[in-house]
């Protein structure tokens, strides 16, 4: 059970992290321009389109939010590899660390809470199955 839950947690965490960074998670809008020379000045309609985190915040990616997304995405990989290859004590310690890191996402104002409500329960099940 620990192997399956840690594999699911790692896969979901990495996929969600990739979606947060590269997926259409933001919106960029450009206001219309005023057209002078007409009897009544008019504005072109505003145009909006979806953007990724890389496009919307290119100069503000490091250290946050990129560091947090990397931590929340990669900590379940640590748990997965420890459960697959390590001893029971190392696996319990690694899953505990990954669980604490992913639970810290609950304090995020962005997408970090998804790690806490989706990935952390899988890590908790893996931890309890290792302990029994």
Helices and strands as residue ranges (DSSP letters): H 2-22, E 26-30, E 34-35, E 42-43, E 47-51, H 53-56, H 66-85, H 88-103, G 104-107, H 112-114, I 115-119, H 120-131
